[in-house]
């Protein structure tokens, strides 16, 4: 019996690239940042200034010195909540339709429309 090559599964996430979110659990709880990249295959997101990891780089060429790089690591999308910068409050997301009939995301607490 031949093995079928499985397609990667993409998870539906409540956040998109460019959204402002607040971390609701973990060591960075309470931090607010912008989503740099969404990774729906793993249901994870990269948030600016959150989950910073350090990487020690060896010198590549002779005479060059080594360095320490800092970069964001992905966190699970369930650990972040959408954040309203206007009213400084976190909220769940709901979906609604505009006057033109376009489906958009909206913050439940404030009624703020996220999608343009």
Secondary structure by P-SEA (a helix, b strand, c coil): cccccccbbbbbbcccccbbbbbccccccccccccccccccccbbbbcccbbbbbbbcccccccccbbbbbbbbcccccbbbbbccccbbbbbbbbccccbbbbbbcccccccccc
